[in-house]
Amino acid sequence: MAAGIQIDGDLARLPRVRAAIEAGIAEGLHLGAQLYVALRGEAVADAAVGEDRPGAPLRRDTLALWQSTTKPVVAVALARLWERGLLELDDPVARHLPEFAAQGKERITLRHLLTHTGGIRMLDVGWPRDPWETIVARIAAAKPEPRWEPGRKAGYHPASSWFVLGEVLARLTGRPFERAVRAEVFEPLGMADCWTGMPPERWREAREEGRLGTMWDTEAAPPRPDGSEGEARCVRPNPGGNGRGPVRELARLYEMFLGRGALGGLRLLMPQTVEALAARHRVGMVDLTFRHKLDWGLGVIVDSKHYGEETVPYGYGRHTSPRTFGHSGRRSSTAFLDPEHGLVVALVFNGTPADAAHERRMRRTLEGIYEDLGLV
């Protein structure tokens, strides 16, 4: 193990995992990592390893950037509205955003957006340059991809569809997206330090406290901060990509899933809703963005290693059970529940190396969790 690497917390039960994280630091893939692991409701690791910036230790309460690991939060918020009868999964998006019907998009449904089969993938949405209203209007006015039958093709939508889903949430709750997602998910689950669009004063406080996590572009030489800790990228919400908070709080979302919709005496979702989110709604389809078969639930990626254990992107490692579901973020993060083992994992590396290097370190770390806990 690398000498002199600081740890805030305890990784005593996960020696392989600690070695994997420290190896990544030595290789220059990241400066540090935040990790939370719970097995059958018992926390077995809650730690921050390494540095946020040179000379500044990473802390367990650092507000880490989740990137696309944010997406299931939006799905859960919409699922709560589904339970209340405010929407149906197969509602055309235009039922809630009439302007979205422009350019032939009237057949795209909420389910299509949640499963990345809507066909509005690669729009330059203009975030964080433009305000929310401009971004939503731009997406609503856009043409879908040519020869794309909604639901018949699949391709990961990094941002566009998630702004639309966020706007649906906002209109149906009567609150701006960033406030709606706090009220529907973060506050009930005790995720008080989690945000997708931080108030400016909270951003300033976090920066002054030294708790605003830095994400490093470690594919660059030398590595450099990617700028995601700047005010605009923290304050302006991005429903599919700028969630922030300590990973131990992000894990509460998956502990709620493990509790079949309940956590700490609070019921957030009905058990049937959790089953619906985690079920395979998109099966065996080649994802045209990732160029690989991936199965999808509603806003979550379901274990897809059967399509290629060593090649599947956004994978959870070779030891997971087939019912595992969650989401990962661009070359840096993952969070998931393996219900057969009762295992919850939330992990953020604060560096984004090349794809192949990231996939190697992620698999090495996640497989180490299973091996250290005797789950293989």
N, C-alpha and C positions, 0 to 999 in steps of 0.2 A: 504494500500500500504506500501511496505517496506520503512523504513526511511533511508535517506541519500544516496539514489541511484541517481547517476548523469545522467543527460540527456543532450546530445548535440543536440539541435533542439527542435521541438515542437510536442507534442502529445496531445494537448489540445482537439482536436476533436475526439480523440480515447481513452476515459477513460477505457473502458473494455480491450482494447488491452494493454495499459500501465499496467493495473493490472495483465494481464496474463503474460507479460514479467517479471514483478517484482516478481510474484509468482514463476516463474521458477528459478529466481536467488535465492530466499529464499529456494527453494527445492534442490538447487545444480545441476540443470540440465544444466545451462550455467552461465557464468559470465556476459554476456551481449548479446545484439542483435542490428543489424542494420535493419532499416525498411524504406521503401519508399512506399507510397500509393498515387495514383492519380485517381480522379474520373472525367470522361468526360473531360480529358485534364487539370484539375486543381490539383496541388499537395495539398494533405490534410495532409500529414505527411512525414517528411524527418528528421529522428532522429536516434541517437545512444544512447542506454540505457545501463548503467552499465560499466563494465570494460573489457579491453582487457587482462590485467594481474593484479594481485593484486596491487592496488595503481596506476595503469595506466588507466585512463578513455578511454573507447571506443569512437572513433570519427566518425563523418559522412564521413570523407575522409580516414578512415582506409581501407586498401586494404584487404577486407574480402575474405576468401576462399569460392568459390561457390560449390566445389565438382561437382556432376553430373548435377547440374543446368547449367553447362557449355555447355552441349550437343547441345541445340538448336542453339547456336552460329555457330557451325560447319555446321548444317543443313542449316542455312541461307546463309553461305558462298557458299555452294554447289548449293543452289538454284539460286544464282546469275550466276554461271557458266551454269546452266541449261537454264536460260533465254538467255544466249549468244550463245547457241547451242553447247557448248563444251562437254556436256554429256546429256544422257537421263536417266531417273529414272530406266528404265529396262535394262540398259546396264549391261552385266556381268562385275563384278569387274575386271576380267582378261583382258577386253578390254583396261583398263587403267593401270593395273598392271599385265602384262602377267604371272609373276611368281606366282601369287595368284592361278592359275589354278591347282597347284600341289595337289596331294592327293584327287582328285575328287571334287575340289571346283569350277569347271568351270561354274556351273549353278547358283552360288550365285550372285545376282545382287545388285546394289546400293540400290534399294528399300528394299530388304531383310535386308540389314544392318541398314538402317534408321528405320525400323520397328521391329528390334530385332527378325527376323525370319530366320537368316542365319545359325545358328547352330555351331558357333565357340565361345561359351560363356566364358568358365572358364579357358582360357589359362593363365598361369603365363607369362605375357608379358615381365617382367624383368625391368619395370620402377620403380624407376628412376635409377636403378643400371646400365643399359645398354644404349648406345646411340641409337638415333632414328633409324638409318639404321639397327642396329642389331635387334631391336624390330620388325620392319616391315618385315625383312627377316624371323624371327622366326614365325610370324603369317602366312606369305605366305606359309611357308613350312609345317604348321601344318595340321593334319587330322581333318575333321569336326566330329561332334559327330555322333556316330553310329545310323543308322535308322532315320536320320533327313532329311526329305524332305524339301528343302528350301521353305519357304512360307507356309508350312503346319503345322509347329510347331512354338511355340513362347516361348522365354525365354530371359530375359533381359541380354544384353551383357555389363558388367561394363566398359570394356576397349578395348578389342581386336578389335572389329569392328570399333571403333572410331579412332584408329591409322591407320587403312586401309583407312577410309574416309579422314583422315587428309593427308595421302600420296597421295591420288587421287587429293586433293586440291593442294598440293604442285607441283605435276607433271604437272597439267594442267595450273597452273599460272606461273611455273618456279621460284617459291620462296619457301624457307623453310616454313613449316607450320605456325610457330609462326609469321612470317612476312606476310604471305598470309592472315591470319585471321585478322591481324591488318588492312591491306589494304582494305579487302573486307567488313569488318563489323565495327570494333571499330573506326577507323579514320573517315569514312563517317558519322557515327552516333554521333560523338562527345564524344565517350567513351575513351578519351585519357588516362585515368588512369587504363585501363583494359588490362589484359594480359592472355595469355595461353602460358607461357614460357617467363619469364621476362629476359631482358638483364642483365648480371651479375652486371653491374654498377647500373642499376635501382634497383635491389634487395638490393645492399649495401646502396643506398640512402634511400630507404624506411625503411630499418632497422634502419639506423641512425636517421631518422626523427621520429621514433616511430610509423610508419604507417603500418607496416607489421602485419596484423592480426594474432592472435594466435587461433588455434583450440584446445580445451581441450577435452580429453577423460574423460567425466564425468560418464561413467559407471565404471571406475576404482575408487578405494578407497585407498588413496585420489586421486582426479582428477589430471591429469598430461597433459602437452602439448603433442599433438600427433606427433610432429616433422615436420608437414607440412610447417612450416615457415622456414625450413632449406634451404640452397642454392640449393641443387640438386632438391628438390621437387618444388621449385619455378622457377628455370631457365630451367630445362628440360621439354619441353611441354608434356602435357597429354591431348589430345583433348577432352576426355570425363570426365575429372576430376580435372584439376588444374587451372581453370579460377580464376582470382583474380581481384578485383576492388571494389569501393564503390557501394553499392546496388542501390543508386540513378542513377548511370550510367548504371548498368545492366538493370534497368527499362526502359531505352531508347529503348532497343530492342523491348519491349512489347508496348511501346508508338508508335513505328513504325508500329507494327502490328495493333494497334488501328487505325492508320492513313491509313490503307490498303496499307502499303508499303512505306508511306511517313512520314517524320518528319522534321519539321522546314524548309520547302521549298525544302528539298532534297528528291528525290525518290530513295529508295534503291531497292525495289522490285515492280513488277506489282501487282495490286490487285488480279489478278487470281492466282498468285504464293502464296500469303498469304493464299488464300482460299485452295489451294492445300496442303500447309504445315499443316493447321489446320484441314483438312478433316480426317475422320476415314478411314484409309487404312488397319487397322487390327481391326476386330470387333469380340467380343465375344469369343476370344481365351484365354484359360488358360495360363498364363505366368508361365513356369516351374521353373523360378528362384524365383519369388515371391509367387508362388502357389496360384494364384488368377486371376480371369479374369480382364484384363485391355485392354482398347482400345488405339490405337496409331495412331498418324498422322505421318508426316515425321520428325522424330527426336524430337517429342513432345508427351506428354501424354495428351490425351483428357479426359475430366471429365468422371469418371467411377464409380461414387458412386451408380449408379443403380445396380451394381453387389454386393453391400453390403456397406451401408453407414458407418458402424462402423468398417468394416474390410478391406476396400480397401486401399492398400498401396499407398504412394505418392499422397494421395488425397488432394483436395483443400477445404474441409469442406462441410457441408451439405447445405449451402445457395447458392452455385454457380449455374449458369445456365448451361444447358447441353452442350453449345458450348465452355465452358471454356477450355483453353489449355495452357500448359507450361511445366515445368519440375521441379523436386526436386532433392536435393542432400543428400547424406548419413547422415541420422539422424540429419540434421542441417539446410537445406535451401530449399527455393522454390521461383519461380517466375512464374507469369502467367498473362494472360489477360482473363477477363470475358467480351466478346464483347457485350452481351445483356445489361449489366449494365455500360459499358464503364469504367470498373475498372481494373487498373493495380496495381499489388502488387509485390514487391521484398523484401525478408526477409532472413536474415542469423542469426541463433543463433550460438554463438561461443562455443558450447558444444555438445558432442555426447553421450547422455545417451542411455539406452537400448531402443529397438524399441518401446515397449509399452509406455514408458514414453515420448518418442519423439512424437509419434502419438497423445497422449493426449494434449501435449502443443501446437503442431501445429494446431490441430483442434480448441482448445480453442482460440488461437490467431486469426486464419483466420475467424472463425465465429464471433469473437468480432468485426472485421473490418466491416462486413456486418451489424451487429446489431448497432454499433456506427453510421454508415452512413445512417441508416434507409432504408437499401436495403432488409430487410427480408419481 
